[in-house]
Every structure is written in C-alpha cells, then in structure tokens.
Amino acid sequence: MQARALEKRFGDFVAVDRIDVQVEAGEAFGFLGPNGAGKTSTMRMIACVSPRSGGDLSVLDLDPATDGSRIRARLGVVPQEDSLDLELTVRDNLLIYGRYFNLSLAETRARADELLEFVQLGDRRDDRVDALSGGLKRRLTVARALVNRPDLLLLDEPTTGLDPQARHLVWDRLYRLKREGATLVLTTHYMDEAEQLCDRLVIMDNGRIAAEGSPRQLIDEHCTREVVELRFADDADQQRALEPLHKIAVRIEELADRVLLYSDNGEADVERLSAEGVHPETLLVRRASLEDVFLSLTGRQLEE
C-alpha cells in the first residue's frame, strides 16, 4: 500500500492533510493518534469505502478509484464497531460472510471451523451472537475478517473497549498472523498496542504525520532513555521543585497530576534531586514510551 500527498476533505474540514505512507508486504503498520487525528478517514480510503479528495493511493498495486471491488475482495476489515448478525449463531456469521466471497460451502465450513479455533470460540460456535460479551464479539469480528484469506488486513482500533484479558488475546492472535506473513494495517490510540504489534508506525495529529519509524526508533529519536514521574503533596511543593528540576533534566513536562522528568539516567537524577532538597511524595523511574514521544511532539496527552 502506498500513498502520496493523500488528502481527505469534508467541506472545508481537512481530515487527512497530504500524508505520505508506504506499507511493505508482511509488515504490521500502525496509525497512532488521538480521536480526530485522521486515522479512520485514512483507513476508509484504503478500504475503498471513501474516495480520496486528493493525492495518489495504491492498494495491492491497484487504484481504489477504478479497482475498488477487486481490492475489497482481497481485504479483511475489522471496523471500529462490530457489525455482526446478532440473531445468527457464531458459526453462521462466518458461513454467510464466506459466501459473499464466492467460497464454496465446503471451503467456507472448513474455514469457519479453523478460524473459530484460532480465536478460541470453538465451544461457542452454536451460540447466538447477541448473547456474547463484547470481547467475544470482537474476536468473532477478527475471525470474520479472515474468512477470505485476505492479502491485507485492516484493523480500525481493534481492541477499543475491551478489558485487559480480551485485549491481550486479540493481540496474541494478531501477532500470530504477523508471524505467518500477513500484512496488517491498524489504527489505535493505545500506546502499548502500537508497541506490541507494529513493525513501523506513524503518529498522526490534526490530519498530519508528526513522526514515522519503528517504536524503538521513535523513542530513541524523540525522547530520552528514561522518564522519572514525580508527584508532590501539593501545588506549592511542586512549584518549589521546578527550578532544581529544570537545572537537572534534559526536559520536564508538567501534567495535571505529576511532573515528568526526561532523563538519560533516572536513578542518578533522582539522587541529584535529593541533594537539591527535592522530596516528592512519590516517584517512579521507568523506560521511555511512545506516549512520551507523543507528548514530546505535541505537548499534550492522547485523548481517549
């Protein structure tokens, strides 16, 4: 998949602002950013359900403007909202979806049984979908997207709203697909999800790309090795600490409930702070993350 100066407008509003993206075969590529950053608009253009407003876009070496049906036949799509047939059984959802791709009934049945085992829903195959939990429905939606053995799998915020156990199971299944050579393109506003799944990613904000690279490259390029999180008893203590913090840190970030000290040696800087008379109520030294990269680039937290 390749995009050059790709643009999406809704009237005067620019949802996607001339972005360049290239996804290699077998790669897990992510669009990371807050709600409203342009991730879903980009995915809808890639999925050939929303025409581009400008620029060039090639999906599976085809042009969505003229070859949309051929592209869609080779895609698997996990939308933000589950669109399952609630009154049908789990297995029947896969059987009917497989027929949309002109798979034979025998092949569809075999594929359905294989996928239900893959997403650990084999024991629920005869249950009606409306009785399933949100996490089980999400796993079924992932299975449905794989029925046609897609060349490209698009996942739009695949684990939003799931509890941690369900999220990790979905991650595990997507990671297995990646190891088998599947090409994945996903959007997320979960930092840990992007770090877990993506070989490369772009950070989007206000329709533009703020940074691109592997998770590790982005952290190395835009952040320090470690971050010290400091919480103070009250605002007065925090204000008194700012001057010595600025003397010691590469950069600090004041958030509503804590101060982040960006450091290449967190433990050493903690000792220096103590010598300067800075004694926070709590402190935590941790490795830098993609969330810190986003804060460094935009100066604000991701919106949920």
Backbone torsions as a table, in degrees:
resi	resn	phi	psi	omega
1	MET	NA	133.4	-178.6
2	GLN	-140.5	134.9	177.4
3	ALA	-129.9	139.2	176.5
4	ARG	-132.5	122.4	-179.4
5	ALA	52.4	37.5	-176.4
6	LEU	-69.1	134.8	-174.0
7	GLU	-138.5	142.9	173.2
8	LYS	-136.4	123.6	179.3
9	ARG	-120.7	145.1	169.7
10	PHE	-122.3	94.1	-172.0
11	GLY	65.2	-124.9	178.9
12	ASP	-86.2	-8.2	-177.3
13	PHE	-86.5	128.1	178.7
14	VAL	-99.0	107.8	-179.2
15	ALA	-83.9	-37.4	178.1
16	VAL	-130.7	122.9	-166.8
17	ASP	-114.1	80.7	171.3
18	ARG	55.0	59.8	-178.8
19	ILE	-94.7	150.6	174.1
20	ASP	-114.0	126.2	-178.6
21	VAL	-144.0	140.5	172.9
22	GLN	-136.6	128.7	179.9
23	VAL	-116.3	125.6	-179.5
24	GLU	-87.2	154.6	177.0
25	ALA	-60.5	136.3	179.1
26	GLY	81.1	5.9	-176.6
27	GLU	-97.9	149.1	168.9
28	ALA	-103.7	111.6	-172.7
29	PHE	-118.0	136.6	-174.9
30	GLY	-121.9	146.4	168.0
31	PHE	-108.3	113.0	-176.3
32	LEU	-110.2	137.6	177.6
33	GLY	166.5	170.7	179.7
34	PRO	-73.9	168.9	172.1
35	ASN	-57.1	137.4	-179.7
36	GLY	86.2	5.2	-178.2
37	ALA	-77.6	-16.9	-177.7
38	GLY	111.2	4.3	-176.7
39	LYS	-63.7	-51.9	-176.0
40	THR	-67.8	-37.2	176.7
41	SER	-61.2	-39.4	176.9
42	THR	-64.6	-44.6	-179.2
43	MET	-63.4	-37.8	-179.9
44	ARG	-66.5	-33.6	175.0
45	MET	-69.3	-41.2	178.3
46	ILE	-64.0	-36.3	-178.6
47	ALA	-79.2	-0.4	177.1
48	CYS	64.4	34.7	174.8
49	VAL	-115.8	-2.5	177.6
50	SER	-143.0	120.6	-177.5
51	PRO	-69.9	146.1	176.7
52	ARG	-73.6	151.8	177.8
53	SER	-92.6	-17.5	-179.9
54	GLY	-173.7	166.5	178.6
55	GLY	85.7	-172.9	-178.6
56	ASP	-116.4	143.6	178.6
57	LEU	-144.4	128.3	175.5
58	SER	-126.3	125.7	178.9
59	VAL	-123.0	120.4	-176.2
60	LEU	55.7	38.5	179.6
61	ASP	63.6	22.9	178.6
62	LEU	-126.0	157.5	-179.8
63	ASP	-95.8	117.8	179.7
64	PRO	-56.8	-26.6	-178.0
65	ALA	-68.1	-29.2	-177.2
66	THR	-118.6	-18.5	-175.0
67	ASP	-124.5	32.9	-175.8
68	GLY	-57.1	-44.6	-177.5
69	SER	-66.7	-38.4	178.1
70	ARG	-66.1	-37.5	178.6
71	ILE	-68.8	-47.1	-177.4
72	ARG	-60.0	-30.9	179.1
73	ALA	-67.0	-19.1	-177.4
74	ARG	-109.2	6.7	-179.7
75	LEU	-102.1	151.8	162.5
76	GLY	-116.8	133.2	-173.5
77	VAL	-127.6	126.4	171.1
78	VAL	-110.5	100.2	-177.1
79	PRO	-74.7	168.8	177.5
80	GLN	-58.6	-45.2	-178.1
81	GLU	-104.3	132.8	177.4
82	ASP	-63.7	136.1	-180.0
83	SER	-124.8	47.6	-177.5
84	LEU	-80.5	159.7	173.3
85	ASP	-84.3	100.9	-169.5
86	LEU	-66.3	-28.7	-175.6
87	GLU	-86.7	-6.0	177.7
88	LEU	-95.7	167.8	177.3
89	THR	-78.0	167.5	178.3
90	VAL	-57.3	-49.5	-177.2
91	ARG	-67.1	-39.9	-179.1
92	ASP	-63.8	-30.7	175.7
93	ASN	-58.9	-40.2	179.9
94	LEU	-75.0	-38.0	-179.3
95	LEU	-63.0	-46.0	-179.0
96	ILE	-66.5	-41.1	-179.1
97	TYR	-64.7	-38.6	178.4
98	GLY	-61.3	-33.6	-179.8
99	ARG	-69.0	-24.7	175.7
100	TYR	-61.3	-25.9	-178.7
101	PHE	-98.8	14.9	177.6
102	ASN	61.1	28.1	172.5
103	LEU	-74.1	145.1	177.1
104	SER	-65.2	158.4	-178.9
105	LEU	-62.6	-40.0	179.8
106	ALA	-63.9	-43.7	179.8
107	GLU	-66.4	-39.9	-179.3
108	THR	-64.6	-41.1	178.9
109	ARG	-63.2	-45.0	-179.9
110	ALA	-64.4	-41.3	-179.5
111	ARG	-66.6	-40.2	179.1
112	ALA	-60.9	-46.2	-179.7
113	ASP	-64.3	-39.7	178.8
114	GLU	-62.8	-44.1	-177.1
115	LEU	-72.2	-35.0	177.8
116	LEU	-63.4	-37.0	174.9
117	GLU	-68.6	-37.7	-178.6
118	PHE	-61.1	-39.6	-178.4
119	VAL	-99.0	13.3	176.8
120	GLN	59.0	46.9	175.6
121	LEU	-121.9	14.6	-177.8
122	GLY	-58.3	-35.8	-178.5
123	ASP	-80.1	-4.6	179.1
124	ARG	-112.6	13.8	-171.5
125	ARG	-59.1	-31.4	-176.9
126	ASP	-97.8	3.5	178.2
127	ASP	-80.7	146.6	172.9
128	ARG	-70.1	144.1	-174.7
129	VAL	-66.1	-33.8	-176.6
130	ASP	-65.8	-13.0	178.1
131	ALA	-90.7	-4.5	-176.4
132	LEU	-82.4	153.1	172.8
133	SER	-72.6	168.9	179.1
134	GLY	-60.5	-39.3	180.0
135	GLY	-66.3	-39.6	178.5
136	LEU	-67.8	-39.0	177.2
137	LYS	-62.9	-38.7	-179.9
138	ARG	-64.9	-41.3	177.8
139	ARG	-63.7	-37.7	177.3
140	LEU	-66.4	-37.6	177.6
141	THR	-63.2	-39.1	175.9
142	VAL	-63.4	-45.3	179.4
143	ALA	-60.1	-43.6	-179.2
144	ARG	-60.2	-38.6	-179.1
145	ALA	-66.3	-15.9	-176.7
146	LEU	-100.3	-1.2	-173.8
147	VAL	-56.9	-41.5	-174.9
148	ASN	-89.7	15.6	-177.5
149	ARG	48.2	64.6	-171.4
150	PRO	-67.8	149.8	173.5
151	ASP	-78.4	-22.7	-179.5
152	LEU	-142.8	126.8	-179.9
153	LEU	-108.5	121.4	179.2
154	LEU	-104.5	127.0	-177.7
155	LEU	-127.5	112.0	-177.3
156	ASP	-98.6	102.9	-177.9
157	GLU	48.6	64.2	-169.7
158	PRO	-65.8	-19.8	-176.1
159	THR	-120.9	13.8	178.8
160	THR	-59.9	131.0	177.3
161	GLY	86.1	-3.1	-179.0
162	LEU	-88.6	152.1	174.6
163	ASP	-75.4	164.5	-174.9
164	PRO	-55.8	-40.0	-178.8
165	GLN	-63.3	-45.3	-179.9
166	ALA	-65.9	-39.6	178.8
167	ARG	-59.9	-45.5	-177.6
168	HIS	-66.7	-33.1	176.8
169	LEU	-67.1	-43.3	176.8
170	VAL	-61.9	-43.7	177.1
171	TRP	-56.4	-44.8	-178.6
172	ASP	-59.5	-43.5	-178.2
173	ARG	-69.1	-38.7	177.8
174	LEU	-68.2	-36.3	177.9
175	TYR	-65.4	-37.2	176.4
176	ARG	-63.1	-41.4	177.7
177	LEU	-61.5	-41.2	179.3
178	LYS	-62.8	-41.5	178.7
179	ARG	-64.4	-27.3	179.1
180	GLU	-83.7	1.0	175.5
181	GLY	99.0	7.8	179.2
182	ALA	-68.7	147.8	173.5
183	THR	-95.5	121.1	-177.3
184	LEU	-117.5	135.2	170.0
185	VAL	-126.1	120.6	-175.9
186	LEU	-132.6	151.8	170.7
187	THR	-110.5	148.1	177.6
188	THR	-161.5	155.9	165.7
189	HIS	-117.0	15.5	174.2
190	TYR	-96.6	117.5	-178.7
191	MET	-62.4	-44.1	-177.3
192	ASP	-66.0	-32.3	177.4
193	GLU	-63.9	-44.1	178.7
194	ALA	-63.0	-42.3	179.5
195	GLU	-65.8	-36.7	-178.4
196	GLN	-69.7	-41.1	-166.1
197	LEU	-105.1	-28.8	-165.3
198	CYS	-92.5	131.6	168.4
199	ASP	-73.6	-43.8	175.6
200	ARG	-138.4	161.2	178.3
201	LEU	-157.7	163.8	169.5
202	VAL	-118.9	144.9	171.8
203	ILE	-99.1	119.1	-179.0
204	MET	-104.8	146.8	174.3
205	ASP	-154.7	128.7	-179.7
206	ASN	54.0	40.2	174.8
207	GLY	80.9	-1.4	-177.4
208	ARG	-117.5	162.8	176.7
209	ILE	-93.6	119.7	-179.6
210	ALA	-88.9	-28.6	-179.9
211	ALA	-164.0	157.2	-179.3
212	GLU	-145.1	143.3	176.3
213	GLY	154.8	-174.7	173.1
214	SER	-73.8	159.2	177.1
215	PRO	-53.0	-43.6	-178.7
216	ARG	-66.7	-41.8	179.2
217	GLN	-61.2	-41.7	-178.7
218	LEU	-65.1	-40.7	178.9
219	ILE	-65.5	-45.2	-179.4
220	ASP	-64.1	-36.1	-175.0
221	GLU	-80.7	-35.5	-169.6
222	HIS	-113.3	1.1	-176.1
223	CYS	-144.7	173.2	174.1
224	THR	-87.9	173.2	-176.9
225	ARG	-68.7	-36.5	-176.3
226	GLU	-132.9	162.6	176.0
227	VAL	-132.4	134.8	175.4
228	VAL	-106.4	121.6	177.6
229	GLU	-96.6	123.1	-177.3
230	LEU	-118.8	129.3	174.3
231	ARG	-119.8	133.8	-176.3
232	PHE	-110.9	158.9	-176.0
233	ALA	-64.8	-35.2	179.5
234	ASP	-155.3	174.5	-177.2
235	ASP	-63.8	-33.9	-178.7
236	ALA	-64.4	-44.4	177.5
237	ASP	-61.4	-40.3	-179.3
238	GLN	-64.4	-43.7	-179.4
239	GLN	-63.5	-39.1	179.0
240	ARG	-65.3	-27.0	-176.7
241	ALA	-82.5	-14.3	-171.2
242	LEU	-65.2	-40.1	-178.3
243	GLU	-62.2	-52.6	177.1
244	PRO	-64.5	-30.9	176.5
245	LEU	-61.7	-44.3	-180.0
246	HIS	-64.5	-32.1	179.4
247	LYS	-70.0	-31.2	-172.2
248	ILE	-93.9	-40.5	-168.2
249	ALA	-84.4	151.9	168.3
250	VAL	-63.4	-41.7	178.3
251	ARG	-160.4	147.7	173.2
252	ILE	-124.5	155.5	179.3
253	GLU	-131.9	120.9	177.8
254	GLU	-91.5	117.6	176.0
255	LEU	-108.3	176.6	-175.3
256	ALA	-62.6	-35.7	-172.9
257	ASP	-118.5	-0.6	-177.4
258	ARG	-164.4	169.6	174.3
259	VAL	-116.7	133.1	176.9
260	LEU	-101.5	127.4	177.4
261	LEU	-109.4	116.3	-179.1
262	TYR	-88.1	127.5	-167.1
263	SER	-146.8	149.8	171.4
264	ASP	-92.2	-11.1	175.9
265	ASN	-148.8	88.4	-173.2
266	GLY	-61.0	-44.8	-177.9
267	GLU	-62.7	-41.3	179.2
268	ALA	-65.2	-39.2	-179.9
269	ASP	-70.2	-31.6	175.3
270	VAL	-63.0	-41.7	178.4
271	GLU	-64.4	-39.3	179.0
272	ARG	-66.1	-38.7	177.9
273	LEU	-63.2	-41.8	178.6
274	SER	-61.4	-41.1	178.8
275	ALA	-65.0	-27.2	178.3
276	GLU	-84.2	0.0	178.6
277	GLY	85.0	17.5	178.0
278	VAL	-93.1	117.7	-177.4
279	HIS	-130.1	88.1	-179.4
280	PRO	-68.9	161.0	177.4
281	GLU	-66.3	-41.7	174.4
282	THR	-142.0	155.1	173.6
283	LEU	-147.7	152.2	-179.5
284	LEU	-141.8	128.0	173.5
285	VAL	-102.3	123.8	-178.1
286	ARG	-140.5	165.8	176.8
287	ARG	-74.6	152.9	178.0
288	ALA	-67.5	150.7	-176.7
289	SER	-130.9	176.0	176.7
290	LEU	-63.7	-30.4	177.0
291	GLU	-62.4	-38.4	176.9
292	ASP	-65.4	-36.9	176.0
293	VAL	-60.6	-44.8	-179.2
294	PHE	-61.9	-42.9	177.7
295	LEU	-62.0	-39.9	179.5
296	SER	-63.9	-37.0	-176.3
297	LEU	-81.7	-34.6	-171.4
298	THR	-115.6	-17.5	-179.9
299	GLY	74.6	18.9	177.4
300	ARG	-153.2	162.8	-179.5
301	GLN	-80.4	159.9	172.8
302	LEU	-65.9	143.8	176.7
303	GLU	-92.0	136.8	177.6
304	GLU	-86.5	NA	NA
